[in-house]
């Protein structure tokens, strides 16, 4: 790997983290009554998204949809089988209940994502798209469901109104 490739990978990771961090800062500033500061954080978050997109595209990692789905399946599987179990154990040992909950939610949802990506891959292999339907994401745990959200999220237990429709 070249130094440029290393730089692109590091920059992509850093810009991706900054984007999410600034989104969180924007929500907090809004909650605290600082609407213009919230807007500034939101603008910076969008700029970081553009940077991350540009870096990722320069890595030539975007393939055909079938290959992208295979990559996503591998990533989700790694996360729920290897990465999160280690994090869960560490959080248990260190009595970090909030982090434990966050890791558990993510681990369970990554299993769902792997399944959804496998279904999508099967569709692509048959030269078909997925059936058109609404998709919702739980804003507490990230659970992803098709059609209608359940009365209560099966992962975190929060009510239906915590699900946001993906546009």
HELIX and SHEET records of a PDB file:
HELIX    1   1 UNK A    3  UNK A   31  1                                  29    
HELIX    2   2 UNK A   35  UNK A   58  1                                  24    
HELIX    3   3 UNK A   65  UNK A   78  1                                  14    
HELIX    4   4 UNK A   79  UNK A   83  3                                   5    
HELIX    5   5 UNK A   84  UNK A   93  1                                  10    
HELIX    6   6 UNK A   97  UNK A  125  1                                  29    
HELIX    7   7 UNK A  160  UNK A  162  5                                   3    
SHEET    1   A 3 UNK A 144  UNK A 146  0                                        
SHEET    2   A 3 UNK A 135  UNK A 138 -1                                        
SHEET    3   A 3 UNK A 163  UNK A 165 -1                                        
END                                                                             
